[in-house]
Structure formats: C-alpha cells, structure tokens
Amino acid sequence: MIKVQGTIPKEVGVAVSGGVDSMAVLDFLSRKHTVTAYCFDHGTDYGKQAMGLVEDFCQQKGISLQRGLIKQAERPKGKSWELHWRDERWAWLKSQPQEIVMAHHLDDCVEQWAFTACNGEHPRPIPYRHANVFRPFRLTRKQDLINWATKHAVPWLEDPSNHDPSAMFTRTFIRLFLVPNMLRVNPGIHKVVKKKLMELGDVS
C-alpha cells in the first residue's frame, strides 16, 4: 500500500526520471492533485529515452511537463558522473518556483542508511525536505510502487546502470551487494529505518 507522509499541496510538481518509482508516483498523485512533471535529461542515451516516455505519458494524461537539460555535459575533473549528474539535476529542481515531490521510498532510505554508516557518519535515512523538494513516500516500499504501476498499466523504463555492477556507481553497489548482506544480518532493517523515519519529526 502506498503511504504518504505530511501534506501534499493540491498543485504540486513531481520529479520524474522515467523509472518505475517516479512514474508510479506521478500517476498516483495525478488522480487527486494538479501535477506538473519535471523531467531532467542528463545527456545520456537513457536520458533521451526516458524523456520520450515521460512526454508520451504526460500528453496521454493531460499532465503539464517541464523539461530540463544538463548545462555542463562534461563532468568536472575529479568529480564522478554520479555526483555531477546529481548536482546538475538538483540545481535545476531548486531553481523551479513550485514545490516538487521526489519519489524516494523506504528502500532508498535503507540504502542511504547504509551509505552514511559506511562513510563514518551517524546512520540516517533520506531527509523529508530539501529547499523546495520534499519526499512524502519514504514509508512506502518499492514493491508497492511497482504494484501500482503494474495494476494501472503505467509505463516505465529500467535504467541499466541500476543493476549493472560494472557501472561502479556507489548507489548500485550498495543496492546489489551491501543491502542484501545487511538483510542477512538483520532481516528487519526496513522496520528499523521506518521507525526512525517516524521518530524524526522532520515532516512539514
């Protein structure tokens, strides 16, 4: 079941990548809210495919669409592609005048918990809000979003880097290797992180 934290404005933006999480959230919110999709093209082959899918879906559903394009196609020296794309995407989203929902879910929060712990920080999940961007679906499991998209025939694309160990993106490694081993140690890790999310009191 899709769970919502906090209050979502009647008119709201949704950051959409073309993946199942954001496409499910876009469809879910479009049924009771006036939504605008915000899709950012990172300049990759996948980015172009994703933009096309989002454009087609928004046209079919009568959803407004704002398109973003990476300004600096070449990554700065000493900066990973992962970080460069994130910074460019964030700069664009934060420049928008509207409140924007991101589709981060409980599984993402578990990955963030692992990432912060491995970097010598106090383990923490993804925060609810950053500037004009907020994450009301942190208590929802990814499988619930997949179920929604499947039930309602919502199209999506699979980013090949999400399941490609050779891509060597930190998030991919955590998802494919670290989290499965964490679950062997503590099969209830999602409940642990969910409890922490509910205790944080960072919801606005």
Summary of the structure (lengths in Angstrom):
residues: 204
radius of gyration: 16.7
end to end distance: 21.8
largest distance: 46.6
contacts: 605
relative contact order: 0.18
helix: 49%
strand: 13%
